[in-house]
Amino acid sequence: MAEYLVIRLPENRGDAASWIAVDDSGTRISAPETGPLELAARGAAERAVIALVPATGALTTSVDIPVKRGPRLLAALPFALEEQLADDVENLHFAAGIRREDGRLPVTVVARHLLDGWLEDLENAGISPMRVVPENHGLARIPGSMSVLVAEDRVMFNDGDDEEFVLQDVKPSDALALAGVLDDHGDEGAEKSSHLVVYCEPSDEQRFEHDWIALRHELASLDINLLPDGVLPRLAVTVATGRGINLLQGAYAIKTQTGALFRPWKFAAILLLGLAVVGFAGKGVDYYRLTQEESALKAQFTEIYREIRPQDNREVIDPVATVNSVRRGMGGPVAAQVFLPSLQQLGRAIQQNSDAQIEAISYRAGVIDVRLTAPDVATLDSIQKIVSSSGRFTAAIQSTDQVGDKVSSRIQIREAGA
């Protein structure tokens, strides 16, 4: 499982940064820390780095453009968005995301001097980021719901679909008004069919107490999630799973000098090739010897089997299947019983994580597939560890998907060593 150090750069260069270690499933590995970038570089030595840059310095929009991907797409983006931008496109950097189902392409635009400054600060601290992502991309999109994250003096918003933006020095209700969700005149006939998910620190919950009351009257529902450790863990969970537009594209893409990389290993590669040739030759000799031994053992087995069952004159093709046939004839077990014991172990795990719910179970060839839903990835990780703690079974998370406020997952259970 890959591990990342997610570093959130400050709004003003020279201020303290914050960072946290997470894995590619979004599980926290360390507590968040704050300080100069040079301190963060210690953790960057053993983990890939994802840098979150201030959202106020990056504009995220979408465009309907037929060019699929590659240099041609990056070259076409400035012309497609030129009329929407106040600055000269020559001074801007364009990065494309993954095309959405409706065919529109998400694009992030950032001033080159800002991106150059962020990368310079990281380089001076000895940090080479694998990805550079605007921090507001850490606010996950929830289909059918609007999301707001309050971070210091910024309010990040997305509608779960195509619209997302960041405002500074405003109230959350101002962001919803800009998105056209609230009726500016407060008419009683205003539609109240929207659901809003809010992430904020406890101090911001108190600071906007009256705003939350007003929004509860305007919206169908309002769900406030407090962030006692700050906003960074919430942002890191999302970007560590691969979401967000990476700004390191085009002229800023990470360049790998393949020839220079392998040149020092030329002689080692020649020796490795020679060793591989010798190894294959040895394997060939071993294969011939083992084939001969297999034929001799098969003949010996057939001879003994004929003594046990002289009436069976068929050729023995598979000795293992023949032994199993004899066992069945004698009423003995053929395969290890794993289904019921594995269900018992799974039941213990679900009992200790009562928020999880099993959707379906299937069993085939000694492998149990379980589909379940859980409130978060940490619950899935707990179930996996409890099942594997018996020592007899191993559990592996095969997939996870965000479905509303739940996580849908598939876990595979099998005997240890199988």
C-alpha positions, 0 to 999 in steps of 0.5 A: 500500500503506497504512502504519501506525505501531503503538504499544505502550502501557506497562503503567504510564502514564508509562513508555516506549512502543515503536513500529514502522512496518509496511505492511498486509501485515505487512512491517516498514518500520522498526526498533522504537523505544522512548521517550516518546509524544511521539517516536512522534508524529513518525512518526504525522504521516505514517502511520495509527496503531494503538495496542496497549493492555496485555492485562491491562486488557482481557478478551476472551471470546465470546457467542452473541447473535442481534443482528447489528451496529450500536448495537443489538448494542453495547447488548445486549452488557452484558446478555449478559455481565453475569453473567460480570463482577465490575464494574458494566457501567456502568463498562465499555466493550464492543467487538465483533469479527467473528462466527466461523464457529460463530456466536459473537461475540468481545467485548472488555471494558475498564474505561472509566477505563483506556480514557480514560487510554490515549486521554488519553495519546495525545491529550496526545502529539498522536496520534489513533489509527485503531484501539485494539487489546488487545495479545494480539490480535496473537498470531495464531490458527493453526487446529489449534495453540495459541499462546503469547507471552511478553511481560515478566511476561505470558503470552498464550494462544489455542487457535487457536479460541475461547479466549484469555486473558492471565496475569501472573507465571506460567509458560507451562505454567500457562497451558496447565494453565488451558486444560485441556490438561495433566494436573494430576497428570502421569498417564502416560495424559494425552493428547499430541495438541496442538501448541504454537507459542511466541514469546518473547525469547531471555532468556525461552527461557533463563528457562523452560528447564525449563518447555519441557522439561516441555512437550515431554514433555506435548505432541505437539510444541513449536515455539519462535520467538525474537524478537530485536527484542522482541515488538512486531514480532510483534504489529504484523505481525498487527494491521496486516493488520486482525486484532484487535477495535478498541475505538473503537466506540460512544461512543468511535468516531471521529466525522467532522463531514461538514458542517464538513469540506466547508464550507471547500471550498464555493466550490472545489467550485462551481468544480470543478463548473463546470470539470467541465461545461466539461470534459465539453462539450470531451470531447463536441466531441472525441468528435464530431471523433474519430468523424469522423476515425475514419470517414475513416481507416476509409474510407481503410483500406478503399480501400487494403485493396481494392487489396491484396485486391480479391477480398474484398468484405466490410465492414471492421468491425475494421481491427486484426483485418483487419491481424492476418488479413493477418499470419497469412496471411503467416506473421508473429507476431500477439502478443508472446511473453510466456509463456516469458520470464515463466517464465524471470524467475519461475524466477530469483525462485524460485531465489533464494527456494528456500523458496517452492513453486509450486502452479499456473500459468495463462496467459490473454490475456497474463496469468500467474497463479501460486499458490505457498506461502512461509514468510512475506510477506517471501519473497513480496515478494522474489519480486515484486521480482525478477520486476519488476526485469527492467523487462519484466514487472510482478508484483503480489500479489493475495492472501495467506492464512495456512495453518498455518505457511505463507503461500499467495498468488496473484501475477499477472505481465504485461508492463510497461505492459500 
